[in-house]
């Protein structure tokens, strides 16, 4: 007798994988932090300046990944990409970019727990606007990160919330991007170096969005991306 198998929808399986990987990554981060506290008690402190450089570098990389993911998301639904790149590949690249941006942002925030340059606690990282350094600017970064997670995770919930709601939630990406930009400009200490980058990247995204809106014919059939 043939064995009956229950097919798990790919999206649900993908969401489960992300939750499991997220839990493993959180456990590793917690273990690493605990180990660093133990070493600190033994007088082995991390070099403050190196931690500070790593915070800034990871913030800059997270920002560029977020911009790349947003740009690819806009291009993905345009003719240019649809004609040249297979839908599954285009979608996979968008997913990888957005989750890597989230991972790098989490790493960027996590590093604030190390060294003595900033005096952050886990609660300061999770609750917006309460931290010891530039609470408004950093709070905007925290809200931006939550929106990044929400918009990326919503893809896996299309079956439950429907494609229309998914699209509406997905527009929050723009707000996440704006919040990340304001956060980067106001909280960053490398303003003079990075401000031209923020302006150039934001202008590029604005023009891409404008081109996408103008190119959209009102009754053109839309390709719906599913995994
Ligand atoms: C939990 C969320 C976040 C926290 C707690 C946080 C915290 C901080 C802090 C304290 C700084 C100042 C570092 C310094 O320059 O001295 C900073 C800068 C920065 N953050 Fe974040 N951030 C968060 C999320 C994000 C996100 C989502 C992005 C982008 C996707 C981002 C990108 C940046 C950039 C580019 C800088 C400027 C680096 C520099 O110019 O020195 N941050 N962040």
Boltz pocket constraint, residues with backbone or C-beta under 6 A from the ligand:
constraints:
  - pocket:
      binder: B
      contacts: [[A, 52], [A, 55], [A, 56], [A, 57], [A, 58], [A, 59], [A, 60], [A, 61], [A, 62], [A, 63], [A, 64], [A, 66], [A, 101], [A, 105], [A, 108], [A, 109], [A, 112], [A, 118], [A, 124], [A, 125], [A, 133], [A, 138], [A, 141], [A, 142], [A, 143], [A, 144], [A, 145], [A, 180], [A, 183], [A, 184], [A, 185], [A, 187], [A, 188], [A, 189], [A, 190], [A, 191], [A, 194]]
      max_distance: 6.0
